Amino acid sequence: FYHAMTGIPPVPEGTAARKLQSHHQEMPRDPSELNPEIPGAMVTILSRMMAKKPTDRYQTAEELANDLHLLQMP
């Protein structure tokens, strides 16, 4: 989802081992720096989706769908 919104993968460089380490330890670059058209609420959703601690992530697809649905509401 991050890649689709920004045009680059969250960990674009390095060996497979380096990418795995980064996925576990480092947050990717703020997506709004790469695509200023991403709304702040979407940045928040992306951050939650990619949180390092599993308990900080969405626990169900329904939770994610609800937040995505709210983005469409006026």
SETORMI-685951 format. One line per 5 residues: for each residue x, y, z of N, C-alpha, C. Coordinates in steps of 0.001 Angstrom, whole numbers, plus 500000, padded with zeros to 6 digits. Example, Ala and Ser with C-alpha at 12.3 -4.5 7.8 and 13.67 -1.06 7.14 Angstrom:
! SETORMI-685951
513190/494310/507800/512300/495500/507800/513200/496700/507800; 512850/497750/507080/513670/498940/507140/512900/500030/507870 $
//
This chain:
! SETORMI-685951
500842/498815/500000/500000/500000/500000/500886/501246/500000; 501945/501216/500809/502910/502316/500845/503488/502533/499446; 503902/501447/498813/504484/501522/497468/503476/502113/496480; 502254/501705/496567/501220/502212/495665/500988/503714/495866; 501084/504180/497086/500829/505590/497393/502018/506495/497085 $
503243/505943/497175/504432/506782/497040/505226/506545/495764; 505073/505376/495174/505839/505035/493991/507160/504340/494286; 507482/504158/495568/508692/503416/495936/508370/502473/497084; 509099/501366/497188/508875/500456/498314/509341/501103/499620; 508813/500663/500747/509191/501261/502030/510670/501091/502361 $
511288/500031/501878/512727/499817/502054/513291/499549/500657; 513675/500617/499946/514021/500448/498537/515424/499921/498244; 516317/499938/499229/517704/499615/498924/518249/498527/499831; 519314/497900/499370/520034/496945/500196/519749/495500/499846; 520456/494642/500551/520283/493200/500377/518975/492756/501013 $
518606/491533/500750/517381/490988/501362/517483/491029/502882; 518654/490688/503420/518849/490713/504879/518693/492133/505421; 519230/493118/504713/519130/494514/505144/517674/494967/505114; 516954/494575/504080/515539/494950/503984/514734/494345/505125; 514985/493076/505437/514274/492434/506551/514568/493145/507864 $
515836/493490/508076/516210/494200/509294/515493/495545/509361; 515464/496256/508262/514796/497556/508226/513305/497432/508513; 512677/496412/507953/511246/496211/508199/510963/496008/509682; 511883/495417/510387/511688/495141/511812/512071/496306/512710; 512969/497178/512253/513534/498165/513165/513337/499622/512769 $
513096/499924/511520/513064/501312/511061/511734/501641/510396; 511219/502815/510713/510033/503289/510012/510467/503853/508666; 509685/503623/507621/510033/504176/506317/509872/505695/506315; 510388/506298/505293/510272/507744/505110/508805/508148/505114; 508521/509329/505645/507154/509845/505687/506599/509858/504263 $
505498/509161/504017/504972/509075/502651/504571/510421/502062; 504199/511384/502905/503804/512694/502365/505011/513475/501839; 506225/513086/502231/507421/513708/501647/507608/513231/500205; 507198/512024/499933/507341/511450/498598/506165/511796/497695; 505001/511990/498291/503798/512337/497542/502981/513307/498395 $
503163/514617/498195/502477/515612/499020/500949/515591/498901; 500432/514862/497926/498972/514790/497764/498316/513775/498698; 499115/512989/499405/498545/512017/500347/497983/512784/501541; 496702/512624/501827/496108/513326/502977/496727/512864/504300; 496736/513752/505272/497287/513433/506589/496638/512207/507207 $
495338/512051/507007/494647/510889/507569/495163/509593/506946; 495513/509626/505674/496055/508435/505015/497456/508138/505539; 498245/509165/505813/499568/508969/506400/499429/508271/507750; 498442/508681/508527/498182/508053/509820/497818/506582/509653; 496979/506288/508678/496589/504900/508406/497798/504084/507972 $
498600/504617/507063/499802/503906/506618/500748/503642/507788; 500912/504631/508650/501795/504453/509814/501294/503343/510720; 499990/503308/510926/499435/502251/511767/499578/500886/511103; 499397/500831/509800/499536/499564/509078/500966/499030/509166; 501945/499931/509242/503345/499541/509210/504015/499618/510580 $
503228/499770/511630/503795/499867/512979/504666/498652/513284; 505736/498889/514004/506674/497810/514331/506088/496846/515362; 505386/497370/516334/504768/496502/517344/503433/495978/516813; 503244/494685/516769/501983/494124/516256/500743/494677/516953; 500834/494972/518228/499668/495491/518944/499304/496906/518512 $
500222/497614/517848/499946/498967/517357/499329/498962/515962; 499310/497799/515304/498747/497684/513955/497244/497429/514025; 496605/497542/512891/495198/497144/512806/495115/495669/513167; 494131/495330/513961/493982/493952/514394/493047/493153/513496; 492225/493859/512735/491325/493187/511801/491227/494009/510511 $
490862/493334/509444/490632/494031/508179/489457/494998/508316; 488516/494667/509170/487357/495535/509374/487777/496875/509976; 488711/496855/510928/489210/498109/511505/489822/498991/510416; 490648/498391/509582/491278/499138/508496/490220/499662/507534; 489293/498817/507153/488236/499218/506214/487424/500386/506779 $
487146/500358/508069/486394/501455/508689/487156/502767/508578; 488452/502751/508860/489244/503980/508757/489351/504444/507319; 489509/503531/506380/489559/503911/504971/488221/504504/504521; 487160/503944/505012/485823/504440/504667/485651/505891/505172; 486184/506173/506348/486056/507529/506904/486772/508570/506043 $
487788/508161/505306/488487/509099/504418/487567/509607/503314; 486591/508810/502942/485693/509184/501851/484535/510038/502315; 484340/510130/503604/483209/510882/504129/483529/512376/504110; 482554/513211/503721/482790/514676/503709/482890/515238/505120 $
//
